[in-house]
Structure formats: C-alpha cells, structure tokens
Amino acid sequence: MRSILLTWDIEEFDAPEDFGAPRQPDGGLARGAEIWQEWIGITQNWNAKGTIFITARLAQAFPDYLQRAKSLGHEIASHGWTHEKGADLRLKESREKLAQLAGSPIQGFRSPRLREVPMDQIHEAGYAYDASSNPALVPGRYCRWMENRLPHRVGNLWEVPASVLPLIRFPLFWASFHLLPLPLYQMACRMVLATDGLISLYFHPWELSDLNEPELPPWLRRRSRAERIKRMGQLVRWLGTQGTFRTISDYLAGMRV
C-alpha cells in the first residue's frame, strides 16, 4: 500500500518577510488566523487527512480552529512556539501547550523555515519524530544534498524528510508545486511513489490565500487565488488515486511493527 503523507505548516503569516517586507506589528498573528480559518473551509471536503504543524502561539490564540482541524482527522504536531525569525522554539513548552489544547499527545515537530535543530534537543523535549529535513539543495537557504531521503531513525528519534526525486534530489516541496506545470509535478510525484512507496509533501495554508503583498515573488503571485485553490484541489484528488492519505504518526506506527 502506497502512503501519502500530506502535511501543512500553519503559522503566523510572515512569509513576505522572507522576501524583504517589514515585520507586521503582531508578527502576522491575525492574518495567520484568518488564513487558517479559510483553509479549513477550503479543505474540509477533500477527505485528505494529514499532519498539521502548528505554532503554539497561533493555536493558543485560536483554540477553536485547532479543534476544528483535529475533527477533520488531521494529526496535530508542533511548529515551535512562534514562526518569528530567530525566536526561541521553546520545544518542550510548545509541545505541552499544543497537547493541552488538542487534548491528545503531540508526537511530531517541524522547525520554522526548516532551520536546523539538534536531534537530541528534539528528543529530550518529548517528541517521537522530526520532519524538518528537505534533503536537497535550495539555493540561498540550505544544502542538505547528502542527507537520507527516506524515513529513518536517528538514535531514539524518527526523521521523516520531505520527498525529493531519487538521484538528482529535486525537491517536491511547496515552491516546486508553484513553479512546475501540474502534469510535470504529478509525474515527479509518481516517480517517487513508484520508487519509495511513499511520498511526503508539505504546503502552507497561505498559499491558498490572497497574495497581494508586492514583495512576494512573481512565480508565487502569477496565478489568482481561485486558480491556486483549484490547482491544489486537483493535486489532492489525484494523490488520492495514487495511494492512501495517512498521518505521519500512523505511518510510523506501521514502520515499528
């Protein structure tokens, strides 16, 4: 059985800062909540459960949204305390706060902007897995070309990387989805599924929102919001024909058997 690990990073909306925009007074909290609410409405009928990595700051401010997302079958995981650049991740505190709000244990962690965090610190904070690795070269961001591209153990912690193409290590992360024609992106996904029997993808709800900020790159703003939503829906429905949507914790539970 082929597994589809569809994941979303739910955070304060500070993406424009990565492209030169000034910091918003509230760090993007209000806009992030608005985007999160819109995302729930957009995706609730897709029948595509996955794993959502949420900042504790956003979840604490809008706990009803967290419960709504959980009711759709998504696994709740930690995206640190806040998405603000350079902020203290508060690994243990964010896990405990999210567990309190969700009413269930928090197993997974993904660092904001995939920043490197020592694995022993993640394990000591009580997590069972980390999903912060994109084992590819992303110019200007990181070079993780040589990292393991399949789920594996690092000591007592599972590492669940984002999917990349075999050999050439082309990443299938969110930016590639917007840069490539949909048929070409689907072809790349099909290649990974055929090779690995698994694909792990990550996106952000703000990709499906109004993107009016002029600092955002043209390749991200070139399609209308309606076009981006339609395109994502097409991808998700197609993925559902290629395998079974699973949360990361469910997938790893099968790996332990």
N, C-alpha and C positions, 0 to 999 in steps of 0.2 A: 504494500500500500504506500503510495507516494504522499508525502506530507507537505502541506503548505503552511508555513509559519508567517502569517501576515501580522506585522507589528506597526504600531503608531506611537510617535513621541508627542505627548500632549503637554504643552508648556506655555509659559508666558510668551506673548508674541513679540520677540525681539529679533526676529530674523533680519529685518532691514539693517540692524546694527552691524551685521557681518559684511554689509556692502557699503558702509560709510554713513548711515543715518545716525543722528544723535539719539542718545538714550531717552526713552519716554519717562515722564515723572514717576509713573507707577511701575516701571520696568516691564510694561506690556501686559500687566495682570488683567485689566478689564477687557482688553481686546482678545487676549488669550481665552478668557471665559466665554466671550461671545462666539468665538470660532469653535470652541469645544461644543457648545450647545448646538450650533449649526451642523457640526459634524455628526452628532448623534442623530439628528433628523435626517441627514443625507444617507447615512449608512445603516440605519436600523432595519431596513428591509432587504439588505444584501445577503443576509444569512451567512455571514463570513466571520465567525468568531476568531479572535486573535489575542494578542497580548498588547496591552497599552501601558507605556512607560510614562508616568505622570509625575510632575514635580509636586512635592508635598505642599508647597506654598499655594499652588493653584487649587489643589484638592481640598485643602483646609478652608480656603475662602469660598469654595463652591461644592460642598459635600453632596448635594443632591445630584449634581452631574456625575459624580463618581458612582453613586448608587445606580443611576440610570445606565451608565456604561457597563457596570457589572451585571445588571439584569439582562443585558444583551448577550451574555455568555463570555465576555472578554475576561482574560486574566488581568488582574491589577498588579503592576510592577513599578519599581521606583526609578525616577529620572533625576534623583537627587532632591535637595530641598528647593532650589531655585535654578532657573536657567541662566541667570546673570553670569556674565563672563568673569572668571576668576573667583567666584564666590565659593565659600566653604560648602562642600557637598553634604556635610552632616549625614554621613552614610547610615549610621545606626538610628539616628533621630528621625530621619525621613522614612526609613522602613517601619519604625514603630508607629509613627503618626499615620501613615497610609494603612497599616494593619488595623489600627483603631477605627479609622474612617470607613474602611471597606468591610470590617467585621470578619476578616479572614487573613491568614498568614501571607506575607509578601516574600516570594522566593527569588525574584529576579531584579537585576539592576542594569541600567544603561546610563552611562555618563553623558552629560550635556555636551553636544558637539563631538562626541566620541573621544573626549580627552582621556589621556592615559591615566589610569588609577592602579596602583599596585594591587595585584590579585589577593595578597594576604590581607590587605585592609578591607577589601570587599567581603572576604570570607569571615573575618573577625567581626564584621558588622552584622553577621547573621544571614547573609544571602546564600542561596544554593547555586545560582548561576549568574554569569555576567554576559551581556550582549552588546559590548562596546567595541567590538573588533570589526573593522571593514578591511579585510586582508588584501589591499590593493594600494596603488599609488594614486593619490588625489593631489595634484599639484597645488602648492600653496597651503595645504592643510596637513597632510601626513603621508608617510611612506611605510606601509606595512606589507609590502610585497611578499616577504618571506614567511609571514605568519600562517599557521594552519588554517585552511579554509573550511574545514568541517567541524561539527561539534566535537569537543574533546575535553578531557579533564586536565586541569592544572592544579595539582595537589587535590584538595577536597572540593574544589570548585569546578563547575562546568563552565566552559566558554562556548558560546553559541554565536559564531560570526555571521555577519551579513553575507549573502551569497555573491560570489564572483564567478566568472567563467573559468573553467579549467585551463591550465597552461598560461593563457595570456592575462589572466587575473583582471579582466574588465569587470568593474563593479556594477551590480544591478540595483544600486541604491536609488533613492528618490530622484536625484538630479538626472540620472541616466534615463529615467522614465520620461522626464520632460524634454530631454534633448533628442531622444531617438523616436523615429516613427513607431507607432504602436505595433505593427506587424514585426518589425525588427526586434523590438523589446520582447515580444512574445516568443520569438524564435530563440533568443538568448535564454529566456526562462525555460523553454522546452529542453534546451541543451543541458542546462544544469539539472533539471529533473531527471532526464534520461541517464545522466552520469551518476548522480548522487541519491536519487530517490527522495530528495528533499530540496526545498527552496525556502530561504529566509529573507524576507523583504521588509524594508522599513520606510515609512512615509510620515507626513505631518498633517494634521487637520488643516493648518493654514494654507496648504497647497490647494485646497478646495474653496478658499475664501476669496473675497475681493482683494486683489493685489494692486492697489493704487499707488503704493509708495514708489516714487521715481528712482530711488536708489536700487531697487531690486533689478536684477539683470533682465535684458530683453528676452532671453530664452525662457525665462520663467513667466513673464507677463504677456507673451505674444498671443496666447490663447485666452479667450474670455473665460470667466468663471464657469459659465454653463458648459463650455467645451471641455474644461478640465474635469468637471464633475462627471460628464458623460463618458469621457475617456477612462477615468478611474473606474467607473461602474462597469465598463466593457472589460477592463482588465480583470477585475474581481470576478465577474461572472465567468470569464474564460478560465481563470485559475481554478474555479470550482469544478470545471470539467476535466482538469488535469490531475487532481488529487483531492485529499481531504484537508479542510482547514482544521488546524489544531493549535492549542495554546502551547507555548514553549514548555511549561511545566508538564503538560500531558505528554508531549513528545519525549521529554527526558525521562519520565516515569517508564515509558516503554523501553528506553535505552538501558535502564537499570535492571530490567528483567533478565 
